[in-house]
Amino acid sequence: MASQQLKDQLVKHIDEALAMEQSVLRMLDGMISSTDDEEIRSELRHHKLETEQHAERLEKRLAAHDASPSTVREMTGLMNALMKGVLDRVRNEKAGRNARDGYATEHLEIASYQLLERVAQRAGDEETAEVARQNRKDEEAMAKKIEANWDTFAELSLQEAGVPA
């Protein structure tokens, strides 16, 4: 692959990761507003701060490549987050479903950062590879927090559905 083609692919992957983080920020807003458990809400707020840092790091990497975020990707992420926000407000069993959706999203982010790191390394962009590693570390930690609390999420989900646990 020619040098410019590799750079173009790297920029595309950075842009996609940024759009993903922007979508996650909107998803976290919905999860925070629909979560009744204060401990879970606190974890979500903390992860929102991390996610904002992830987006800032990615924006800086785009700027380092003289690129800007793709409007199409941003709009797609916005539409997906808005649709999830509407669903979150009307569905029962928010705790369990939020946990399920969050867990799946964390693993999507982890996979995206694994790929971004490797593309960045092939492009000789160690700074972007390091951003991918930093961001992935936070995503892995959040996935582990969710994983450690499945019993809590199941209990809350049953309570929300009016089912005695």
C-alpha positions in Angstrom: 0.0 0.0 0.0 1.3 3.4 -0.9 2.2 5.9 1.8 -0.7 8.2 1.1 -3.2 5.3 0.9 -1.9 4.1 4.3 -2.3 7.6 5.8 -5.8 7.8 4.3 -6.7 4.5 6.0 -5.3 5.6 9.3 -7.3 8.9 9.2 -10.4 6.9 8.4 -9.9 4.7 11.4 -9.2 7.6 13.7 -12.4 9.3 12.4 -14.5 6.2 12.9 -13.2 5.9 16.5 -14.0 9.5 17.1 -17.5 9.1 15.8 -17.9 6.0 17.9 -16.9 7.9 21.1 -19.2 10.8 20.2 -22.0 8.3 19.9 -21.1 6.7 23.2 -21.2 10.1 24.9 -24.8 10.5 23.8 -25.6 7.0 24.9 -24.0 7.6 28.3 -26.2 10.7 28.7 -29.3 8.5 28.2 -28.0 5.8 30.5 -27.2 8.3 33.3 -30.6 9.9 33.0 -32.4 6.5 33.1 -30.4 4.9 35.9 -31.9 5.0 39.4 -29.0 3.2 41.2 -26.6 5.9 42.4 -23.5 3.7 42.4 -24.1 2.7 38.8 -24.9 6.4 37.9 -21.6 7.4 39.5 -19.7 4.8 37.4 -21.4 6.0 34.3 -20.5 9.7 35.0 -16.9 8.7 35.6 -16.9 6.8 32.3 -18.4 9.8 30.5 -15.4 11.9 31.7 -13.1 9.2 30.3 -15.0 9.1 27.0 -14.7 12.9 26.7 -10.9 12.5 27.1 -10.9 9.7 24.5 -12.7 12.0 22.0 -10.3 14.8 22.7 -7.3 12.6 22.1 -8.7 11.4 18.8 -9.5 14.9 17.7 -5.9 15.9 18.3 -4.7 12.9 16.3 -7.0 13.9 13.4 -5.6 17.5 13.6 -2.1 16.1 13.6 -3.0 14.6 10.2 -4.6 17.8 8.9 -8.0 16.1 9.0 -11.3 17.0 10.5 -14.2 14.8 11.7 -16.5 13.3 9.1 -19.9 15.0 9.2 -21.6 11.8 7.8 -20.1 9.6 10.5 -21.0 12.2 13.2 -24.6 12.3 12.0 -24.9 8.5 11.8 -23.6 8.3 15.4 -26.1 11.0 16.5 -29.0 9.2 14.9 -28.1 5.9 16.6 -27.7 7.5 20.0 -31.0 9.4 19.6 -32.8 6.2 18.7 -31.3 4.4 21.7 -32.3 7.4 23.9 -35.9 7.1 22.9 -35.9 3.4 23.6 -34.3 3.8 27.0 -37.1 6.2 28.1 -39.9 3.8 27.2 -38.6 0.4 28.0 -38.8 -1.4 31.3 -35.8 -3.3 32.8 -33.5 -0.3 32.1 -30.7 -1.5 34.4 -30.2 -4.9 32.7 -30.6 -3.7 29.2 -28.3 -0.7 29.8 -25.7 -3.0 31.2 -26.1 -5.4 28.2 -25.8 -2.5 25.7 -22.9 -1.0 27.6 -21.0 -4.2 27.8 -21.5 -4.8 24.0 -20.4 -1.2 23.3 -17.3 -1.5 25.4 -16.2 -4.6 23.5 -16.9 -2.8 20.2 -14.7 0.0 21.3 -12.0 -2.4 22.5 -12.0 -4.0 19.1 -11.9 -0.7 17.3 -8.9 0.4 19.3 -7.1 -2.9 18.7 -7.5 -2.3 15.0 -6.6 1.4 15.2 -3.4 0.6 17.1 -2.2 -1.8 14.5 -3.0 0.4 11.5 -1.2 3.3 13.3 1.8 1.1 13.9 1.9 0.1 10.2 1.7 3.8 9.3 4.5 4.7 11.6 2.3 6.8 13.9 3.3 5.8 17.4 1.4 8.7 18.9 -1.9 7.4 17.5 -1.0 3.8 18.5 -0.5 5.1 22.1 -3.8 6.9 22.1 -5.5 3.7 21.0 -3.8 1.8 23.9 -4.7 4.5 26.4 -8.4 4.6 25.3 -8.6 0.8 25.1 -7.3 0.5 28.7 -10.3 2.6 30.0 -12.7 0.6 27.8 -11.4 -2.7 29.2 -11.7 -1.4 32.8 -15.3 -0.4 32.2 -16.2 -3.8 30.6 -14.7 -5.5 33.7 -16.8 -3.3 36.0 -20.0 -4.2 34.1 -18.9 -7.9 34.1 -18.4 -7.8 37.9 -21.9 -6.6 38.5 -24.1 -8.9 36.5 -25.9 -10.1 39.6 -26.8 -6.5 40.6 -28.0 -5.8 37.1 -30.2 -8.9 37.0 -31.6 -8.0 40.4 -32.4 -4.5 39.4 -33.8 -5.6 36.1 -36.2 -8.0 37.9 -37.2 -5.3 40.4 -38.0 -2.9 37.5 -40.2 -5.6 35.9 -42.0 -6.1 39.2 -40.7 -9.7 39.5 -39.8 -10.8 43.1 -36.1 -11.8 43.1 
